[in-house]
Every structure is written in C-alpha cells, then in structure tokens.
Amino acid sequence: MQIGVSALRADANPHYGSGKGATIYRFTSDQFSAFYTKIINTNARDAIHIIDGLLHHETDALQEMGCIEKTIFILDYISSEAMRRRIQKGLNKGEAMNALARAIFFGKQGDFRERALQDQLQRASALNILINAISIWNTVYLTEATKQLKTDERVKELLPHVSPLAWEHINFLGEYTFDLRNTTTLDSLRPLQTTI
C-alpha cells in the first residue's frame, strides 16, 4: 500500500511510482479468512515473515529447522505435480483476497495516512474485518444457491471453482445504516437470483 506520510517502514519502490509504500502481509486460512496481518518493508522478502503468522515470533532454532523444511519442501515441490497444483490454488486464493482488499481500500486512494506502526496495523485489521464480513455474506448465499440448484449438473462441475471472495454485487459507496432491531437471520435471507 502506498503511504502518503513519512513513516519508519515506508520505502521507495517502482510499484508506487515516485512515492513510498509498505506491504500488508496477510495470512489467509483455507476457509478464506484473514487470521494475522503484519506490516513489512515493501522491498523485504515476505517469505521470512511466514512463521510470524503461526508463532508470532522467530528464534535461531526455528530458522535452522526452517532450512531443513525448506529443502524437503523444494524436493517435494519438484517431484509432485499434485503438490504444485495445490500450492497454485493457495496462491490464487491469496491473490483473490488481495484483489478484494484493494477494491475495498478506496477511501484515501489506497494510501495509509498513519505514521505509527500500531495505527497502520489497526487500519489493516479493520480491512480484514470487512474482507471476512464479505466472505461470510457470500458463503451464506452461495450455500443457499447451491441448495436450490443441487440438481443442476453444471453446478456440481463449477462448485469446486467457486470462491466467496467475489465483490461485483457489493456496493462500496454510499451510506450504511445498521439497525439491530431489523437483523437478517438464516431463516429470513433475501430472495436469490438463480440464473446461470
């Protein structure tokens, strides 16, 4: 993300033109939820931050174990087409989530205006909440649509390729009002448009 103010982790990168930026490194679960976020230097290799999302820290012993695991992983990756396909699927999932994040984060043209790391993390965490809300909304309605179309053979073929991260049907502009007295439940969902 581009950072429009002077900040410790802001750095120049051709991706931002003449400006500076930082990278939001977001950890994505198999259930399409973002479970950990870290702000890193935009020119840093993101691979060295992966263990942070699992253990929230790094040590000399974990790094050595990581070297062994990395070697085993590379050998497995080279020898297994199924593994390469599984990894590509995971990468595509992460890219889909990043695309949704960019679509949501329009308010200040995608710029952070916070100098402090804690404030940047707060902004990134709020973005995760919105991503997860959209994913849950889509999952609920995709489930209902699948129930109604379960006899259609085309649905069975397409279902493994469906993601709850689509956003074309979501209005990011305007005002939102939240009335807790008039909440929607799983028994009172909006009618579905079931044309495919």
C-alpha positions as CSV (number, residue, x, y, z in Angstrom):
1,M,0.0,0.0,0.0
2,Q,1.2,3.5,-0.8
3,I,2.0,5.6,2.3
4,G,1.4,9.3,1.9
5,V,3.3,10.4,5.0
6,S,6.8,9.9,6.4
7,A,6.9,6.6,8.2
8,L,9.5,4.2,9.5
9,R,8.6,1.3,7.2
10,A,7.8,3.4,4.1
11,D,10.3,2.8,1.3
12,A,10.6,3.7,-2.3
13,N,9.6,1.0,-4.8
14,P,8.9,1.3,-8.6
15,H,5.4,-0.1,-7.9
16,Y,4.5,3.2,-6.2
17,G,6.0,5.5,-8.9
18,S,7.8,8.3,-7.1
19,G,6.1,7.6,-3.8
20,K,6.9,5.3,-0.9
21,G,4.9,2.4,0.5
22,A,4.8,-0.6,2.7
23,T,3.4,-4.1,2.3
24,I,0.5,-5.6,4.2
25,Y,1.4,-9.2,4.6
26,R,-1.9,-11.0,5.2
27,F,-2.2,-14.7,6.3
28,T,-5.2,-16.5,4.8
29,S,-6.8,-19.7,6.1
30,D,-8.3,-22.5,4.0
31,Q,-11.7,-21.1,5.0
32,F,-10.9,-17.8,3.2
33,S,-10.5,-15.8,6.5
34,A,-7.6,-13.5,7.3
35,F,-6.2,-14.5,10.6
36,Y,-3.0,-12.5,11.0
37,T,-1.6,-9.3,9.5
38,K,1.9,-7.8,9.5
39,I,3.2,-4.5,8.0
40,I,6.6,-5.1,6.4
41,N,9.0,-3.1,4.3
42,T,7.9,-3.2,0.7
43,N,11.3,-4.3,-0.5
44,A,11.7,-7.2,2.0
45,R,11.2,-10.8,1.1
46,D,7.9,-11.8,2.5
47,A,8.9,-15.5,2.9
48,I,10.9,-14.6,6.1
49,H,7.7,-13.4,7.8
50,I,5.6,-16.6,7.2
51,I,6.4,-18.2,10.6
52,D,5.3,-15.0,12.4
53,G,1.7,-15.7,11.5
54,L,1.9,-19.1,13.1
55,L,4.0,-18.5,16.2
56,H,4.2,-14.7,16.4
57,H,8.0,-14.7,16.8
58,E,11.2,-16.0,15.3
59,T,14.2,-17.8,17.1
60,D,17.9,-19.2,15.8
61,A,16.5,-22.9,16.3
62,L,13.3,-22.2,14.2
63,Q,15.4,-20.8,11.4
64,E,17.6,-23.9,11.3
65,M,14.6,-26.1,11.3
66,G,13.2,-23.9,8.5
67,C,16.3,-24.6,6.4
68,I,15.7,-28.3,6.6
69,E,12.0,-28.0,6.0
70,K,12.6,-25.7,3.0
71,T,15.0,-28.2,1.4
72,I,12.4,-31.0,1.9
73,F,9.7,-28.8,0.5
74,I,11.7,-27.9,-2.6
75,L,12.3,-31.5,-3.4
76,D,8.7,-32.4,-2.8
77,Y,7.6,-29.5,-5.0
78,I,9.8,-30.5,-7.9
79,S,8.7,-34.1,-7.8
80,S,4.9,-33.7,-7.2
81,E,2.6,-32.2,-9.8
82,A,-0.3,-32.5,-7.3
83,M,1.6,-30.5,-4.8
84,R,2.3,-27.8,-7.3
85,R,-1.3,-27.6,-8.2
86,R,-2.3,-27.4,-4.5
87,I,0.2,-24.6,-3.9
88,Q,-1.0,-22.7,-7.0
89,K,-4.6,-23.0,-5.8
90,G,-3.5,-21.5,-2.4
91,L,-1.6,-18.6,-4.1
92,N,-4.7,-17.9,-6.3
93,K,-6.7,-17.7,-3.1
94,G,-4.3,-15.2,-1.6
95,E,-4.3,-13.1,-4.7
96,A,-8.1,-13.1,-4.8
97,M,-8.2,-11.8,-1.2
98,N,-5.6,-9.1,-2.1
99,A,-7.8,-8.0,-5.0
100,L,-10.8,-7.7,-2.8
101,A,-8.7,-5.7,-0.2
102,R,-7.7,-3.3,-3.0
103,A,-11.3,-2.9,-4.1
104,I,-12.4,-2.1,-0.5
105,F,-9.5,0.2,0.4
106,F,-10.5,3.1,-1.8
107,G,-11.3,5.8,0.7
108,K,-7.9,7.6,0.5
109,Q,-6.9,6.1,-2.8
110,G,-5.4,3.2,-1.0
111,D,-2.9,5.3,0.9
112,F,-2.1,4.9,4.6
113,R,-2.1,8.2,6.4
114,E,-0.9,6.9,9.7
115,R,2.7,7.2,10.7
116,A,2.8,4.8,13.7
117,L,3.0,1.1,13.1
118,Q,0.2,0.4,15.6
119,D,-2.1,2.7,13.7
120,Q,-1.2,1.1,10.4
121,L,-1.9,-2.3,12.0
122,Q,-5.3,-1.1,13.2
123,R,-6.2,0.1,9.7
124,A,-5.0,-3.3,8.2
125,S,-7.0,-5.2,10.9
126,A,-10.2,-3.2,10.1
127,L,-9.7,-4.1,6.5
128,N,-9.6,-7.8,7.5
129,I,-12.9,-7.4,9.3
130,L,-14.5,-6.1,6.1
131,I,-12.9,-8.9,4.0
132,N,-14.2,-11.5,6.4
133,A,-17.7,-10.0,6.5
134,I,-17.9,-10.1,2.7
135,S,-16.6,-13.7,2.7
136,I,-19.2,-14.8,5.2
137,W,-22.0,-13.0,3.4
138,N,-21.1,-14.6,0.1
139,T,-20.7,-18.0,1.8
140,V,-24.2,-17.9,3.2
141,Y,-25.8,-17.0,-0.1
142,L,-23.6,-19.4,-2.1
143,T,-24.8,-22.2,0.2
144,E,-28.4,-21.3,-0.3
145,A,-27.9,-21.0,-4.1
146,T,-26.2,-24.4,-4.1
147,K,-29.2,-26.0,-2.3
148,Q,-31.6,-24.6,-4.8
149,L,-29.5,-25.7,-7.8
150,K,-28.3,-29.0,-6.5
151,T,-30.0,-31.0,-9.3
152,D,-28.2,-29.0,-12.0
153,E,-25.2,-30.9,-13.2
154,R,-23.4,-27.7,-14.2
155,V,-23.4,-26.5,-10.6
156,K,-21.7,-29.7,-9.5
157,E,-18.9,-29.2,-12.0
158,L,-18.5,-25.5,-11.2
159,L,-18.7,-25.7,-7.4
160,P,-15.0,-26.6,-6.8
161,H,-14.0,-23.4,-8.6
162,V,-16.4,-21.1,-6.7
163,S,-14.9,-18.6,-4.3
164,P,-16.7,-16.5,-1.7
165,L,-14.4,-13.5,-2.4
166,A,-16.3,-12.0,-5.3
167,W,-17.5,-8.4,-4.9
168,E,-19.1,-7.3,-8.1
169,H,-22.5,-7.4,-6.4
170,I,-21.4,-5.3,-3.4
171,N,-21.9,-1.5,-3.3
172,F,-18.8,0.1,-1.7
173,L,-20.2,3.6,-2.0
174,G,-22.9,5.4,-0.1
175,E,-24.1,5.3,3.4
176,Y,-24.7,2.2,5.5
177,T,-27.2,2.0,8.4
178,F,-27.2,-0.7,10.9
179,D,-30.5,-1.4,12.8
180,L,-30.1,-4.2,15.3
181,R,-33.9,-4.5,15.6
182,N,-34.1,-5.4,12.0
183,T,-31.4,-8.0,11.5
184,T,-31.3,-10.8,8.9
185,T,-31.2,-14.4,10.1
186,L,-30.5,-17.6,8.1
187,D,-34.3,-18.0,8.0
188,S,-35.0,-14.6,6.5
189,L,-32.5,-14.2,3.7
190,R,-33.1,-12.1,0.6
191,P,-34.5,-13.9,-2.4
192,L,-31.9,-15.4,-4.7
193,Q,-31.4,-14.7,-8.4
194,T,-30.6,-18.2,-9.7
195,T,-29.8,-17.7,-13.3
196,I,-26.6,-19.3,-14.5
